[in-house]
Amino acid sequence: MRLQPFGRLLDGTLVEQCTLANGAGMEVRVLTYGGIIASIVVPDREGRPGNVVLGFDHLADYVERSPYFGAIAGRYANRIANARFTLDGKTHVLNANEGRNTLHGGRLGFDKRVWNATPLGSDAVALERVSADGEEGFPGRLEVRVVYTVTPEQELRIHYTAVTDRATVVNLTSHSYFNLAGAGTALDHRLTLFAEQFTPIGPGAIPSGELMPVHGTPFDFRSARVIGERIREAHPQLLLGRGYDHNWVLAQGSIGGRPVPAARLEDARSGRVMEILTTEPAIQFYSGNHLDGTLVGSGGQCYRQGDGVCLETQHHPDAPNQPHFPSTVLRPGEVYRSTTVHRFSVMR
């Protein structure tokens, strides 16, 4: 693993870049700022390397204008309604940063913190930080460790662990925007989601609490479908999300901590394929609806709507306020564990 300076924050804090390689054409760059995955380079069907995630060339862009490109989202990924939840009879008021709601941990979530990096050989790095009791309103001193590993099988494995000294809620994910072609739109990619239900949303993109079957709707990706095929239909949920920005409930649950299939993304132009496996019970599919051409990314690309798509493995949004959703509560003496695998290959 190579560790080198990437820039400094306004207060002088050094941000480093960690480069992981597997010796088989795969290279991943991770920043200590936000745990950001700045690039994932993998070969196409002709063996030509290309970066398959959206990002920036300069630290200032990540600090000032990034829509969570490649970052660790936490302490609670996705949304918590009305920026509050009640745990063990006590109501905790969070920092609201999306209207009345809390998104991805608040105004200064894990995506805006500098992590400590420890090399674990040439193919892995551990990022660690302590989230103080009360940070962004969340209870408990949370010790977090995220390990990024590239494997000879063209995989990026992300393994999260956390412990707390007080009951809290935890939901961590990686917020990369993928474009397997390396440029242009990702709406022509074919997507499979191994899910038979999704959680419909109401105002503020907060789940209504019900589970809706995907059958007969534009949300049915049980068989591979071009992302843009039905995205402009006048389905009420597509109108609320301005496209896809919803949580799918995975049909197969993890057994014994073994990652199970969650999604498959294919690009016919490059031949690249990405499979996602996870121990999480759900996945948020976001079709890059708010990319509006005002961001200039790596290599001078202007990012427009649908130029990258997010597939965020997670627990359900707003679970702390919806007790029938899988619990996100972590208590002292317990260990939060979560693993997600991004496996790359090419179509023959």
N, C-alpha and C positions, 0 to 999 in steps of 0.2 A: 504494500500500500504506500502510495506517495502522499505526503502531507505538505501543503504549501500555502502561503498567504493568498487570500482572495480579496482582501480589502479591510478597511477599518470603519467602525461606526463613528458617529459624530463625537462620542465621548472617548474615542481612542481605542476601544475594544477591538482586538484583532479577530477577524473571521478567517477561518482556514478552509481549504478545499481538500477533501480526501478522495483520492483516485484509486478505485478497486478494479482489478483486471483478472480474468481467468485464463489468459494465455490462449484462448480459442476464439478471439475476435470480439469478446464482450468487455466493455469498459463502462464503469459507473462512477460519476462524480457526485459527491455528497458534501454539502456545506455545513459547517458548525452553526451557522445562523439558521435557526428554524429546522435543523435537520433536513434541509432542502435537498432533494434529488435534482441536481442541476442538469444532468444529462444521463441518458442510457443509450449507449452506442452498441448496436447489434447489426450483423450482416443481413442483406436482403438475399433474394434467391440467386443472384449473380455473385454473391460473396462480397458486395460492396458495403462498407460500413456506413451507418447513418444514425443520427440521434432521433429517438422516437418519443421524446417528451418536450413539452413547451417550457421555455425558461428565458432568462436574461443573461447578458454578458457581464453586467456590472452589478455590484452589491447595492448601490443606491436604488436601482430599479426594484429589487426585491424588498427593500426597506420601505420605499415610498408608494409603490403602486401595484404590488403583486396581488393577484386574486388567488392567493394561497398556492402558487405554482410549486409543486413538488414537496410541500412542507408537511411536517408532522402537525396534525390537528389535535389539539387537546387543551386543557384537561378533559374536555368533553367535545368530541367531534360532532358536527352537525348542530342541531338547534335544541334549545331548551326554552319552552314557552314562558313568556312574561318574565324572563330572566330571574327565575326563582324555582325552588323545589323544597319539599319538606322531607326530612330524613330523621327517623327516630323522634318524631314529635317536634323537631326544631326546623323552622323555615330559614333557608339560606338565600339571601338576595345577592344576585350576581351582577356583573357589569353588562349592561345591554349594549350591543354593538350592531344590531340589525333591527331597527325600529325598537319595539318593546322587548325583543327576544335576544337571547345570547347565541351567537354562532361561533363554532369552533373554538370555544374556550374564553371568548371575550375580547376586549380591546387589546390586551397584551397576552395573547394565548401562547402556546408552545411554539407556534410558527414565528413569533417575534422575539424569541429568546436565544441566547448563545449557549450552546451545549459544549461539554467537555468531550474531546475525542481521544480514544485509546485504540491504537492499531492492534489488530488481532491477526497478524500475518499479512500476506500480500493481497488476500482476497476478502478481508473483513475488517470492519471498524465498529467499535462500540461508542455510542453517544450517550452521555449521562447528564442529568441535571436534577436539582431538588426544587420542587415547587412548594413554596412556603405555605403554611397554614394561613388561609384567608386570601391567597393570591386569586385575584379576579372574583373573590367572594366564595370560593370553594373551601370547604373545611378539610383539615388534615394536612400534615407535612408529608408530601408524596415524593418518594425517591423513584425516579424513572430511568430505565435503561432500554435503549433501542439498538439492536445489532443488525447491521446491513452486511450481507454475505453474497458474493457471486460464486457460482458453482461451475464445474466443468460441463454441466448439463444445460448451460445457458440460462440459468435461473438467477433472479435476484430474490433472496429470502430476507424478509423483515421480521424480526422477532422482538416483541415488546414484553417487558416485565415492569412491575411497579409494586411498591409496598407503602403502607400508610400507618401513621400512629393514631389515626382517628377515622371513624367511619366517613366515607366520602363516596363520590361517584367517579368512574373512570371509563372513558371510551376513546381509544386512540386509533388513528388511521393515517395513511399517507395520501396526500392530495395531489398526485401527479395528473397532468393533462396529457393524454396519449394521442399521438398521431403516427401510426406505423409507417406511413409513406414518408414522413420526415418533413412534409410541407403540404400546403394546400388544405383542402377540407378533409375532415375525418367522418363526415356524414355519409360518405360512400363506403365506409367500412362495414363489414358484416359482424353482427354481434349476437352471441348466444348468452342468455342468462339462465342459470339452472334454478329457476324459481317459478312457482305456480301462483304466488300471491304477491301483492305489493301493498304498501300502506298509503292510501290516498291522503291528500293534504287539504287543508283549508287555508284561510288567510294567514299570511306570514310564512307559508310553507310548513306549518305545524301539522303533524299527522292528526287525523280525525279520531284515531283510536281503533278503527275497523281494519280488517284485512280483506282486500278485494281480489277476487280471482282475476288472473290476467287473460283468461280465455275470452275470445271475442272482442278484445280491446287492442289499441295500439301499443299496449304494454306487454304483449305476448312475444317474448324473445326465446321461448323454449326451443325453437328451431332457429337456425341462423337466419337473420334478417338484416337487410341494409338499414342502417340507423335512420337515414332520412326518408325512408319509404312512407312512413305514416306520421312523421313529426309535425306536419302542417294541418293535420285533421283537426276539426273543431270539437275535440273531446274536452270536456270541462277540466279534466286534470292537466291536459297539455296547455290549456289556456292559463291556468293558475301558475304553472311552472315555467311558462314561456318556452315550452319544450319539455324535455325530460329532465327532471330534478327530483327524483323519487327514490324511495327505499324499497328494494325487493327482498322478500323473505326467502332465504335459501331452502330448497326442498330437502336437501340432505344435510343433517347436522353432523358436526365433528364428533368423533368417538375417540376417547382417549387422547385428545389433543392432536389428532392427525388432521392436517389440512385436507379439505374436500373441495371438489370443483365448484366454482362460483360463476365464472364467466370465461368466454372465449371471444377474442377479437381478431378479425382477419382483414388484411388489405390485399386486394387482388393486384394492385399496381406493383408493389414491392415484393409480394409473396410472403411478407412477414405475418407471423401468427403470435399472439400472446394469450396464454392460458393463465387464469388466476385461480389459485387454490387458497383456502383460508380456514381457520378455526372459528371465525366469526359467524353469527347466525344470519347476517344480512349484508347487502351491498347497495351502496348509493350510486346510481347511474345518473351523471350530470352531463348533458350534451353541449356544454360550453355556451350556454344561451346568452350570457352577458358579455362575451368578447365582442367588442364593437368597433375594432379597427383603430383604437387609440393607443394600443400597446405595441411597441416595437421590440421584438424578442431577439433571440440568438440568431446571429447571421443576418440581421436586418429584416427579418420577417415581420410583417404587419399582421397581427392576430385578429381574425374576424370570427363571427359567430360560427360555431361548429368546427373550428380549426383544431380543437383538441377536445377529448372526452375524458371524464373522470369516472373511475370505477373504484369506489372507496369502500373497502371491507370494514364492517362496523357492527355495533349494536344499533337498535332502532333509535331514531331521533325522538327526543323528549321522553325517553323511557323513565327518567326520574319522576315524571309527573303522571305516568301511565303504568300502573302496577301490573297490568296483565301482559305488558311487554317483557321480554327477558331482562332480568335485573342487571344493572350496571353498578351495584353497590359493592365497594371493597372495604373490608374491615381489618382492624389490626390483627396480625397473625396470619392473614391470607396473602397470597401472591397473585396479582393480576398477570395473566399470561395470554398472549395472542400472537399468532404466526400467520403471515400471508406470503405466498410465493407467486412471483411473476415469472412464468416459464416461456421463453422465446424459441421459435423454430421458424421454418419456412415451408410453404406449400410447394409440393413437387409437381 
